[in-house]
Amino acid sequence: MALHALRTFTAALAIAQLGGAVAYDASWLVAREITPAELRPSYDFVIVGGGQSGLVIANRLTEDPTKTVLVVEYGVVDRNPAQLQPSSAANYPPALLYNITSVVMPTFGNRSSIVFAAATAGGGSTVNSMNLDRAAPMDYDAWALFSRRDWSFSGLLPYFRKSTQLTPPDPELAEEFGITYDLKAYGKKSPVQLSYASYQWPGTKIQYKAMLEAGVKPNKEQGLGAYGVVWFPSALDPVNVTRSYAVNRYYDPASSRSNLHLLTYSRVNEIIFNKRKHATGVTVQPRDTTTILNVTAKKEIVLTAGALHTPQILQRSGVGPAALLKEAKVPVVVDLPGVGSNYQDHSATSVANTFATDVVPNPGSLLTNETFIAWADELWAANRTGPRSITVWMVGGWLPLRDVTPTDYQELAAALKAQDPAAYLPSTYTPEQVRGFELQRDTIVASYLSDKAAQIELPFGGAPEYVLSLEHPLSRGTVALNTTHIYSEPIIDFRTFSNPIDPLVLAKAIKFVRRWTATPSYQTLTPTESVPGAALQTNDELIAWIRTSGWATVAHNCCTAALSPRSLGGVVDADLLVHGVTGLSIGDASVMPMIPATHTCATVYAIAEKAADLIKARHHFRTGSEQDS
């Protein structure tokens, strides 16, 4: 539910920053699928990271029984049934997360931030809000500018379809709430199951109508056009109403294959290169031991350790910015400045109201109304329907800038275009990286002027609190090796709001919320703003508040090993092969050149499916008919 999700997410931020912990039953954590003693000396493919993308690629590669695959995962396999329930969409157990805090950021009110990253098999598909939406085609078309046409939306759409399948909502529910969809956006026999909750809060209809009154246009299917007011599905299996994710949809069906090994609770320390800069293997250290194991990859190593640890492992292995590696006393294999740069996440702010005349029931009813709680629990126990089937939000505004601020969106685009592209970037950026950002900047300028690209995400679901996410941030952060302790967690600097246009756009978004809540439909709820409060009116006042209270992250880490040529500061080519070496590719969120205006889970599935096809093509995998024969 929106109310519960906002409060839980905010509480998680506070708890993590205070160094506390949330109770979690760790007895469900399965330590290993194989033991270190069962490791083979060599495999055809070694996948570093058994998160979301790693398990997808492992499944696809082991479809060929002649190919052997090892997946090494730092975390464990979580078999806790609670993490499969819809309520887990708002539950981020510390046992399943890395314990990382960013540096203090001057542009963020001299604050640090929690860094959300899943440390468990399935990665971000195991610990997330279960929102399986996509960005607008324009976002993915921009990726093609950094590589080639098959990384555009049309090139990725087959992989979105290959990975996800949608079950339509109940027709009566769809009619009542105006839930729209287009099955052409999805596959027919795809692993990850998507659906809509069987219950929606009545206030959602009021907020939806108010969004239209505020001038935002509806869109039928977010998977084909994520802009305007759109409904989006959750990663819920409609049969048993449980989380559908990389573990139970990709790993479990493949886990009995003799050519697949998953080693958990183990860290890959380095990638081993020979004198020809070819990746030949990895060093593996089972956690809580001093044992170091060497495993050879006969064909290819695939990095899928996520946007924080993929660049860290590269840097530890001698691939990264030469100055950083020399400071860490790591021998330089390839000077690749883009490794760990270009770090992006959706920064955010929030607005809260109180409703004097709220409709009943509402999301608060599931927290305070004992009669309603008993009814909801009875319905859930009987047939897994009703309010307990709700994850978080399933509808929202993906707002083009002209909807956010109709009178001056063109001025904002002009101001961005006029910026010196190097002015607000990290001081470590090379001329090539600056040129790469300049191309990114120009695509964002174009999106500012378009009515088919979202700049603000504003989900809603009947509650009086809202998260406003900045969908195309201009600030660029860094993920850097800790040069004094290279096996400790990397140094994370989001550099949130370092580009002053970012908090300005969020300030404009707060003003949009005020226009939204002032519409005739919304006024039936009699809203009164409590956060940030009506006393803050000017851009400067709102920006000052955003800098000291906003969020650096909504757990959408990406872009730290970007798909882009070296001449633009990139790390991988269009085939996801790492520049300057051979035998090494990347297949996770770190390859995104720019963050898409969406929750990133569905996009990571598509990247991983495409990565698997690229690997199969270059290693001449047997086709399905050849395997059958």
Phi, psi and omega per residue, in radians:
M1 nan 2.625 -3.055
A2 -1.078 -0.808 -3.117
L3 -1.066 -0.879 -3.114
H4 -1.109 -0.719 -3.112
A5 -1.103 -0.773 -3.125
L6 -1.103 -0.792 -3.120
R7 -1.166 -0.695 -3.126
T8 -1.177 -0.761 -3.132
F9 -1.111 -0.755 3.120
T10 -1.121 -0.712 3.108
A11 -1.111 -0.686 3.117
A12 -1.080 -0.702 3.083
L13 -1.045 -0.828 -3.086
A14 -1.151 -0.784 -3.122
I15 -1.076 -0.791 -3.101
A16 -1.124 -0.687 -3.092
Q17 -1.265 -0.402 3.084
L18 -1.553 -0.085 3.112
G19 1.408 0.259 -3.130
G20 -1.464 -3.016 -3.127
A21 -2.473 2.656 3.068
V22 -1.831 2.373 -3.116
A23 -1.029 2.374 3.140
Y24 -2.665 2.380 -3.140
D25 -1.383 1.705 -3.068
A26 -1.384 -0.059 -3.132
S27 -1.159 -0.276 -3.133
W28 -1.463 -0.114 -3.084
L29 -1.360 2.091 3.140
V30 -1.569 2.037 -2.959
A31 -1.154 -0.779 -3.064
R32 -2.566 2.547 2.968
E33 -1.563 -0.695 2.877
I34 -2.200 2.837 3.090
T35 -1.660 2.801 3.075
P36 -0.968 -0.559 -3.133
A37 -1.164 -0.370 -3.115
E38 -1.580 -0.029 3.095
L39 -1.088 2.430 2.999
R40 -1.469 2.738 3.101
P41 -1.111 -0.512 -3.086
S42 -2.620 2.698 3.064
Y43 -2.395 2.778 3.036
D44 -1.105 -0.777 -3.097
F45 -2.291 2.374 3.016
V46 -2.023 2.110 3.128
I47 -1.802 2.099 -3.074
V48 -1.670 1.716 -3.120
G49 2.028 1.989 3.130
G50 -1.767 0.696 3.063
G51 -1.402 -2.650 -3.066
Q52 -1.049 -0.982 -3.066
S53 -1.224 -0.619 -3.132
G54 -1.078 -0.690 -3.142
L55 -1.269 -0.575 3.064
V56 -1.092 -0.871 -3.100
I57 -1.125 -0.700 3.126
A58 -1.065 -0.744 3.111
N59 -1.039 -0.855 -3.055
R60 -1.181 -0.680 -3.123
L61 -1.212 -0.609 -3.102
T62 -1.469 0.064 2.945
E63 -1.077 -0.478 3.020
D64 -1.561 1.904 -3.052
P65 -1.171 -0.179 3.139
T66 -1.510 -0.099 -3.115
K67 -1.868 2.263 3.125
T68 -1.740 2.455 -3.050
V69 -2.360 2.318 2.975
L70 -1.979 2.289 2.995
V71 -1.959 2.209 3.099
V72 -1.919 2.098 -3.088
E73 -2.082 2.279 -3.138
Y74 -1.144 -0.668 -3.106
G75 -1.562 -2.684 -3.073
V76 -2.265 3.027 3.047
V77 -1.561 2.092 -3.129
D78 -1.614 2.044 3.134
R79 -1.910 0.355 3.122
N80 -1.206 2.073 3.141
P81 -1.010 -0.464 -3.129
A82 -1.088 -0.531 -3.107
Q83 -1.346 -0.045 3.077
L84 -1.728 -0.187 -3.057
Q85 -1.395 2.709 3.096
P86 -0.939 -0.606 -3.129
S87 -1.112 -0.369 -3.140
S88 -1.183 -0.200 3.086
A89 -1.092 -0.376 3.114
A90 -1.975 0.369 -3.086
N91 -2.143 2.074 -3.123
Y92 -2.065 1.401 -3.065
P93 -1.083 2.227 3.118
P94 -0.981 -0.519 3.132
A95 -1.104 -0.341 -3.124
L96 -1.830 0.190 -3.091
L97 -2.190 2.617 2.934
Y98 -1.203 2.632 3.108
N99 -1.733 1.516 -3.052
I100 -2.279 2.391 3.023
T101 -2.195 2.445 -3.133
S102 -1.269 3.016 2.982
V103 -1.242 2.855 3.022
V104 -1.242 2.336 -3.051
M105 -2.028 2.057 -3.136
P106 -1.015 -0.628 -3.099
T107 -1.408 0.008 -3.117
F108 -2.008 0.589 -3.123
G109 1.199 0.535 -3.098
N110 0.945 0.727 3.114
R111 -2.019 2.756 2.915
S112 -1.770 3.119 -3.134
S113 -2.487 2.579 2.908
I114 -1.057 2.616 3.064
V115 -2.059 1.941 -3.118
F116 -1.432 2.153 3.038
A117 -2.695 2.228 -3.074
A118 -1.324 2.326 3.088
A119 -2.012 1.107 -3.102
T120 -2.762 2.730 3.059
A121 -1.026 2.396 -3.048
G122 1.596 -0.267 3.036
G123 0.910 -2.313 -3.075
G124 -1.181 -0.186 3.038
S125 -1.438 -0.302 3.100
T126 -1.499 -0.654 -3.103
V127 -2.140 1.555 3.092
N128 -2.846 3.142 -3.060
S129 -1.439 -0.003 3.134
M130 1.160 0.292 3.044
N131 -1.375 2.029 -3.096
L132 -1.972 1.160 3.131
D133 -1.896 3.014 -3.123
R134 -2.180 2.956 3.055
A135 -1.558 3.017 3.082
A136 -1.182 2.635 3.111
P137 -0.906 -0.606 -3.116
M138 -1.022 -0.590 3.138
D139 -1.128 -0.816 -3.114
Y140 -1.292 -0.552 3.069
D141 -1.070 -0.552 3.086
A142 -1.127 -0.568 3.112
W143 -1.058 -0.619 -3.105
A144 -1.098 -0.410 3.108
L145 -1.152 -0.374 -3.113
F146 -1.748 -0.034 -3.079
S147 -2.563 -1.704 3.106
R148 -2.704 3.033 -2.929
R149 -1.047 -0.517 -3.066
D150 -1.270 -0.045 2.996
W151 -1.695 0.144 3.048
S152 -1.373 3.126 3.130
F153 -1.066 -0.734 -3.139
S154 -1.126 -0.552 3.095
G155 -1.308 -0.512 -3.128
L156 -1.565 -0.401 -3.071
L157 -0.960 -0.726 3.091
P158 -1.019 -0.528 -3.129
Y159 -1.443 -0.545 2.953
F160 -1.055 -0.763 3.139
R161 -1.189 -0.691 -3.106
K162 -1.097 -0.532 -3.025
S163 -1.652 -0.446 -2.997
T164 -2.287 2.543 -3.135
Q165 -2.336 2.324 -3.077
L166 -1.864 2.307 2.936
T167 -1.739 2.147 -3.083
P168 -1.092 2.716 3.105
P169 -1.268 2.911 3.035
D170 -0.978 2.277 -3.064
P171 -0.986 -0.651 3.137
E172 -1.180 -0.711 3.095
L173 -1.128 -0.757 3.134
A174 -1.068 -0.703 3.135
E175 -1.163 -0.764 -3.092
E176 -1.152 -0.703 -3.027
F177 -1.815 -0.023 3.131
G178 1.236 0.578 3.128
I179 -1.301 2.134 -3.138
T180 -2.084 2.721 -3.104
Y181 -2.875 2.949 3.091
D182 -2.475 1.939 -3.073
L183 -1.120 -0.281 3.107
K184 -1.149 -0.263 3.133
A185 -1.388 -0.166 -2.972
Y186 -2.206 2.881 3.093
G187 -1.439 3.071 -3.109
K188 -1.894 -0.463 3.102
K189 -2.377 0.874 -3.030
S190 -1.641 2.716 -3.038
P191 -1.146 -0.917 -2.991
V192 -1.422 2.166 -3.059
Q193 -1.645 2.268 3.133
L194 -2.038 2.560 3.116
S195 -2.794 3.088 3.085
Y196 -1.980 2.563 3.101
A197 -1.045 2.608 -3.108
S198 -1.369 -0.047 -3.106
Y199 -2.447 2.479 3.050
Q200 -2.322 2.581 -3.120
W201 -1.262 2.377 -3.109
P202 -0.962 -0.618 -3.126
G203 -1.107 -0.331 3.115
T204 -1.047 -0.680 3.138
K205 -1.096 -0.665 3.122
I206 -1.160 -0.793 -3.121
Q207 -1.158 -0.630 3.096
Y208 -1.103 -0.852 3.136
K209 -1.068 -0.676 3.129
A210 -1.141 -0.607 3.098
M211 -1.094 -0.714 3.082
L212 -1.127 -0.708 3.111
E213 -1.130 -0.455 3.096
A214 -1.396 -0.022 3.039
G215 1.758 0.107 -3.133
V216 -1.560 2.325 -3.080
K217 -1.547 2.510 3.090
P218 -1.334 2.682 3.066
N219 -2.294 2.425 -2.993
K220 -1.191 -0.793 -2.986
E221 -2.427 1.989 -3.122
Q222 -1.124 -0.499 -3.119
G223 -1.187 -0.236 3.092
L224 -2.060 -0.200 -3.117
G225 -2.912 1.428 -3.048
A226 -1.503 1.260 3.019
Y227 -2.679 2.610 -3.025
G228 1.571 -2.711 3.076
V229 -1.621 2.116 -3.046
V230 -2.396 2.563 2.934
W231 -1.586 2.547 3.118
F232 -2.443 2.485 -3.033
P233 -1.463 2.954 3.052
S234 -1.899 2.759 3.093
A235 -1.420 1.123 3.141
L236 -2.052 2.220 3.032
D237 -1.182 2.101 -3.061
P238 -1.217 -0.287 -3.119
V239 -1.323 -0.899 -3.099
N240 -1.941 0.012 3.085
V241 0.963 0.905 3.078
T242 -2.262 2.860 -3.117
R243 -0.991 2.267 3.039
S244 -1.883 2.010 -2.954
Y245 -2.635 -3.093 -2.954
A246 -1.097 -0.540 -3.117
V247 -1.209 -0.940 -3.045
N248 -1.487 -0.208 -3.137
R249 -1.875 -0.340 3.120
Y250 -2.098 -0.839 -3.072
Y251 -1.328 -0.904 -3.053
D252 -0.976 -0.774 3.119
P253 -1.105 -0.391 -3.107
A254 -1.790 -0.129 -2.941
S255 -1.134 -0.392 -3.134
S256 -1.502 -0.073 3.141
R257 -1.196 2.296 -3.100
S258 -1.211 -0.292 -3.116
N259 -1.635 0.166 3.119
L260 -2.137 2.192 3.029
H261 -2.105 2.375 3.012
L262 -2.079 2.035 3.058
L263 -1.844 2.060 -3.121
T264 -1.858 3.065 3.118
Y265 0.931 0.723 -3.101
S266 -2.504 2.553 -3.110
R267 -1.953 2.367 2.949
V268 -1.470 2.062 -3.111
N269 -1.406 -0.884 -3.108
E270 -2.545 2.757 2.889
I271 -1.628 2.359 -3.113
I272 -1.664 2.268 3.081
F273 -2.016 2.528 3.017
N274 -1.551 -3.034 -3.069
K275 -1.149 -0.374 3.109
R276 -1.561 0.193 -3.136
K277 1.086 0.601 3.054
H278 -1.751 2.304 3.141
A279 -1.297 2.059 -3.047
T280 -1.886 -0.335 -3.092
G281 3.135 -2.979 -3.129
V282 -2.400 2.713 2.931
T283 -1.758 2.323 -3.060
V284 -2.129 2.340 3.094
Q285 -2.149 1.887 3.013
P286 -0.993 2.329 -3.082
R287 -1.104 2.634 -3.115
D288 1.173 0.345 3.055
T289 -2.372 2.933 3.020
T290 -1.836 0.128 -3.096
T291 -1.249 2.328 3.063
I292 -2.054 2.181 -3.119
L293 -2.022 2.476 3.079
N294 -1.867 2.285 3.105
V295 -2.219 2.295 -3.128
T296 -1.628 2.435 3.002
A297 -1.862 2.009 -3.067
K298 -1.315 -0.436 -3.091
K299 -2.083 -0.871 -3.053
E300 -2.865 2.590 2.966
I301 -1.843 2.322 -3.125
V302 -2.054 2.057 3.130
L303 -1.528 2.099 3.073
T304 -2.432 0.813 -3.084
A305 -1.585 0.063 3.098
G306 1.639 2.936 -3.000
A307 -1.198 -0.235 3.085
L308 -1.677 -0.749 -2.991
H309 -1.697 -0.370 2.992
T310 -1.038 -0.883 3.097
P311 -1.159 -0.572 3.121
Q312 -1.121 -0.764 3.125
I313 -1.138 -0.707 3.053
L314 -1.012 -0.824 -3.117
Q315 -1.109 -0.753 3.103
R316 -1.078 -0.450 -3.092
S317 -1.603 0.022 3.092
G318 1.665 0.238 3.103
V319 -2.021 1.921 -3.091
G320 2.841 -2.898 3.136
P321 -1.115 2.141 -3.024
A322 -1.022 -0.716 -3.110
A323 -1.085 -0.723 3.123
L324 -1.137 -0.768 -3.101
L325 -1.140 -0.691 3.125
K326 -1.141 -0.688 3.094
E327 -1.087 -0.608 3.128
A328 -1.482 -0.001 -3.113
K329 1.073 0.631 3.060
V330 -1.769 2.156 3.117
P331 -1.022 2.333 -3.068
V332 -1.434 2.114 3.013
V333 -1.585 -0.855 3.083
V334 -2.478 2.247 3.027
D335 -1.374 1.809 -3.080
L336 -2.260 1.527 -2.989
P337 -1.051 -0.415 -3.092
G338 -1.257 -0.240 -3.123
V339 -1.186 2.004 -3.132
G340 1.586 -0.098 3.064
S341 -1.651 3.129 3.073
N342 1.152 0.339 -3.077
Y343 -1.125 2.242 -3.111
Q344 -2.355 2.612 2.996
D345 -2.672 2.884 3.076
H346 -1.494 1.847 2.998
S347 -1.263 2.853 -2.985
A348 -2.717 2.853 2.966
T349 -2.408 -3.123 -3.089
S350 -2.468 2.727 3.033
V351 -2.311 2.447 3.113
A352 -2.316 2.502 3.060
N353 -2.192 2.920 2.837
T354 -2.007 2.549 3.134
F355 -1.897 2.094 3.100
A356 -1.364 -0.469 -3.114
T357 -2.274 1.015 -3.112
D358 -1.213 2.656 3.022
V359 -1.354 2.689 3.128
V360 -2.212 2.294 0.057
P361 -1.374 2.875 3.105
N362 -2.509 3.009 -3.098
P363 -0.950 -0.573 3.091
G364 -1.137 -0.426 -3.139
S365 -1.067 -0.528 -3.112
L366 -1.374 -0.068 3.099
L367 -1.925 -0.476 -2.961
T368 -2.207 -0.361 -3.047
N369 -1.672 1.799 -3.030
E370 -1.083 -0.652 3.126
T371 -1.136 -0.767 3.134
F372 -1.169 -0.693 3.122
I373 -1.059 -0.768 -3.136
A374 -1.105 -0.711 3.102
W375 -1.110 -0.779 -3.135
A376 -1.100 -0.738 -3.140
D377 -1.150 -0.679 3.133
E378 -1.136 -0.737 3.133
L379 -1.142 -0.721 3.140
W380 -1.135 -0.753 -3.141
A381 -1.168 -0.575 -3.078
A382 -1.313 -0.798 -3.042
N383 -2.612 0.302 3.089
R384 0.943 0.822 3.023
T385 -2.210 3.126 3.083
G386 1.587 -2.898 -3.039
P387 -1.021 -0.495 -3.136
R388 -1.234 -0.169 3.114
S389 -1.468 -0.130 -3.106
I390 -1.367 2.349 3.044
T391 -1.519 -1.577 2.975
V392 -2.217 -2.093 -3.122
W393 -1.463 2.684 3.050
M394 -2.350 0.132 3.111
V395 -2.647 2.642 3.126
G396 -3.097 3.052 3.041
G397 -1.694 2.117 2.948
W398 -1.781 1.668 -2.776
L399 -1.645 2.050 2.938
P400 -1.066 2.721 -3.072
L401 -1.101 -0.561 3.139
R402 -1.181 -0.400 3.019
D403 -1.412 -0.611 3.140
V404 -1.174 -0.822 -3.058
T405 -2.502 1.392 -2.989
P406 -1.059 -0.488 -3.015
T407 -1.468 -0.336 -3.043
D408 -2.463 0.336 3.133
Y409 -1.091 -0.575 3.116
Q410 -1.201 -0.594 3.087
E411 -1.162 -0.685 3.094
L412 -1.112 -0.727 3.100
A413 -1.084 -0.730 3.131
A414 -1.143 -0.699 3.131
A415 -1.119 -0.692 3.105
L416 -1.161 -0.763 3.136
K417 -1.073 -0.549 -3.094
A418 -1.425 -0.198 -3.129
Q419 -1.119 2.518 2.900
D420 -1.176 2.063 -3.032
P421 -1.045 -0.408 -3.113
A422 -1.588 -0.141 -2.941
A423 -1.074 -0.620 -3.026
Y424 -2.059 0.301 3.131
L425 -1.584 2.848 3.063
P426 -1.014 2.575 -3.095
S427 -1.157 -0.295 -3.116
T428 -1.414 -0.123 -3.069
Y429 -1.125 2.357 3.067
T430 -1.489 2.915 3.060
P431 -0.983 -0.608 3.116
E432 -1.152 -0.724 3.115
Q433 -1.153 -0.659 3.099
V434 -1.092 -0.726 3.103
R435 -1.104 -0.668 3.090
G436 -1.103 -0.740 3.110
F437 -1.177 -0.594 3.122
E438 -1.068 -0.677 3.076
L439 -1.175 -0.697 3.054
Q440 -1.047 -0.818 -3.136
R441 -0.984 -0.759 -3.112
D442 -1.150 -0.615 3.084
T443 -1.208 -0.583 3.105
I444 -1.237 -0.654 3.048
V445 -1.000 -0.808 3.126
A446 -1.076 -0.667 3.138
S447 -1.228 -0.566 3.056
Y448 -1.011 -0.625 -3.056
L449 -1.542 -0.127 -3.050
S450 -1.665 2.599 2.999
D451 -1.652 0.166 -3.126
K452 -2.103 0.501 3.088
A453 -2.550 2.286 -3.092
A454 -1.528 2.428 3.044
Q455 -1.917 -0.425 3.137
I456 -2.289 2.326 2.979
E457 -1.728 2.212 -3.140
L458 -2.339 1.426 3.108
P459 -1.322 2.680 3.099
F460 -2.593 2.817 -3.116
G461 -2.884 0.655 3.072
G462 1.677 -0.183 -3.117
A463 -1.586 2.808 -3.134
P464 -1.559 0.145 3.121
E465 -2.042 2.562 -3.034
Y466 -2.452 2.458 2.993
V467 -1.752 2.280 3.105
L468 -1.953 1.924 -3.102
S469 -1.780 2.379 3.090
L470 -1.461 1.946 -2.941
E471 -1.444 -0.445 3.104
H472 -2.227 1.241 -3.131
P473 -1.116 2.578 3.096
L474 -1.718 -0.407 3.134
S475 -1.189 2.432 -3.114
R476 -2.146 2.212 -3.115
G477 -1.791 -2.988 -3.101
T478 -2.461 2.595 2.993
V479 -2.124 1.995 -2.988
A480 -2.230 2.503 3.052
L481 -1.012 2.388 2.981
N482 -1.292 1.862 -2.945
T483 -1.214 -0.297 3.109
T484 -1.703 -0.323 3.109
H485 -2.502 1.464 -2.940
I486 -1.216 -0.261 3.117
Y487 -1.713 0.008 3.001
S488 -1.440 3.083 -3.107
E489 -1.130 2.621 -3.129
P490 -1.168 2.833 3.088
I491 -1.501 2.059 -3.054
I492 -1.864 2.182 3.047
D493 -2.250 1.785 3.099
F494 -1.128 -0.516 -3.026
R495 0.943 0.692 -3.094
T496 -1.026 2.332 3.115
F497 1.093 0.368 3.078
S498 -1.187 -0.519 2.981
N499 -1.594 2.098 -2.992
P500 -1.137 -0.278 3.113
I501 -1.239 -0.472 -3.137
D502 -1.036 -0.984 3.130
P503 -1.184 -0.429 3.083
L504 -1.142 -0.753 3.113
V505 -1.115 -0.676 3.088
L506 -1.146 -0.631 3.077
A507 -1.098 -0.728 3.081
K508 -1.096 -0.610 3.137
A509 -1.161 -0.657 3.075
I510 -1.080 -0.708 3.098
K511 -1.139 -0.602 3.061
F512 -1.096 -0.758 3.129
V513 -1.001 -0.680 3.128
R514 -1.144 -0.636 3.069
R515 -1.199 -0.690 3.111
W516 -1.051 -0.851 -3.099
T517 -1.293 -0.178 3.094
A518 -1.592 -0.055 -3.135
T519 -1.201 2.767 -3.114
P520 -0.982 -0.761 -3.127
S521 -1.121 -0.802 -3.104
Y522 -1.136 -0.565 -3.102
Q523 -1.146 -0.283 3.068
T524 -1.132 -0.326 3.092
L525 -1.547 -0.147 -3.099
T526 0.894 1.140 -3.111
P527 -1.383 2.542 2.994
T528 -2.271 2.161 -3.080
E529 -1.269 2.223 3.079
S530 -1.879 -0.480 3.120
V531 -2.403 2.234 -0.017
P532 -1.339 -0.160 3.117
G533 1.851 2.519 -3.047
A534 -1.147 -0.273 -3.131
A535 -1.188 -0.397 3.138
L536 -1.620 1.985 -3.028
Q537 -2.140 -0.695 -3.045
T538 -1.426 2.833 3.068
N539 -0.996 -0.778 -3.101
D540 -1.082 -0.722 3.134
E541 -1.135 -0.756 -3.135
L542 -1.203 -0.694 3.123
I543 -1.084 -0.758 3.118
A544 -1.042 -0.699 3.115
W545 -1.203 -0.721 3.140
I546 -1.083 -0.726 -3.111
R547 -1.108 -0.528 -3.066
T548 -1.751 -0.125 -3.107
S549 -2.316 -0.182 -3.088
G550 -1.247 3.092 -3.111
W551 -1.922 2.441 3.082
A552 -1.442 -0.359 -2.978
T553 -2.586 2.577 2.890
V554 -2.167 0.533 3.064
A555 1.217 0.612 3.111
H556 -2.030 0.841 3.136
N557 -1.022 2.372 3.125
C558 -2.888 3.018 2.778
C559 1.396 0.294 -3.030
T560 -1.608 0.027 3.040
A561 -2.510 1.149 -2.804
A562 -1.178 2.474 2.965
L563 -1.211 1.806 -3.054
S564 -3.105 2.664 3.098
P565 -1.185 2.759 3.105
R566 -1.058 -0.518 3.137
S567 -1.152 -0.254 3.085
L568 -2.044 0.344 3.076
G569 1.436 0.306 -3.067
G570 -1.396 2.976 -3.101
V571 -2.059 -0.634 3.123
V572 -2.166 2.706 3.108
D573 -1.579 -3.017 -3.066
A574 -1.149 -0.300 3.057
D575 -1.674 0.141 3.118
L576 1.198 0.357 3.059
L577 -1.521 2.399 -3.084
V578 -1.242 2.297 -3.141
H579 -1.061 2.408 2.971
G580 1.536 -0.158 3.102
V581 -2.326 3.034 3.044
T582 -2.219 2.818 3.092
G583 1.338 0.238 -3.066
L584 -2.419 2.218 3.087
S585 -2.305 2.966 3.120
I586 -2.262 2.467 -3.083
G587 -2.440 0.607 -3.093
D588 -2.243 -2.920 -3.053
A589 -1.114 -0.295 -3.116
S590 -1.189 -0.329 -3.091
V591 -1.438 -0.209 3.114
M592 -1.032 2.222 3.096
P593 -1.285 -0.549 3.105
M594 -2.462 2.514 -3.122
I595 -1.215 2.293 3.109
P596 -1.406 2.728 -3.115
A597 -1.421 1.282 -3.071
T598 -2.981 2.886 2.845
H599 -1.161 2.428 -2.852
T600 -1.497 -0.125 -2.984
C601 -1.054 -0.859 -3.111
A602 -1.092 -0.632 3.134
T603 -1.181 -0.648 3.099
V604 -1.130 -0.692 3.057
Y605 -1.002 -0.799 -3.116
A606 -1.108 -0.756 3.112
I607 -1.047 -0.792 -3.094
A608 -1.145 -0.711 3.092
E609 -1.093 -0.719 3.125
K610 -1.202 -0.705 3.102
A611 -1.020 -0.737 3.131
A612 -1.077 -0.729 3.109
D613 -1.137 -0.665 3.110
L614 -1.122 -0.728 3.119
I615 -1.122 -0.784 3.132
K616 -1.051 -0.698 -3.101
A617 -1.148 -0.756 -3.061
R618 -1.377 -0.252 3.110
H619 -1.950 0.225 2.973
H620 0.952 0.951 3.093
F621 -1.118 2.646 3.052
R622 -1.207 2.459 3.097
T623 -1.305 2.963 3.123
G624 -1.015 -0.731 -3.122
S625 -1.172 -0.637 3.115
E626 -1.149 -0.685 3.123
Q627 -1.140 -0.708 -3.119
D628 -1.133 -0.574 -3.112
S629 -1.367 nan nan
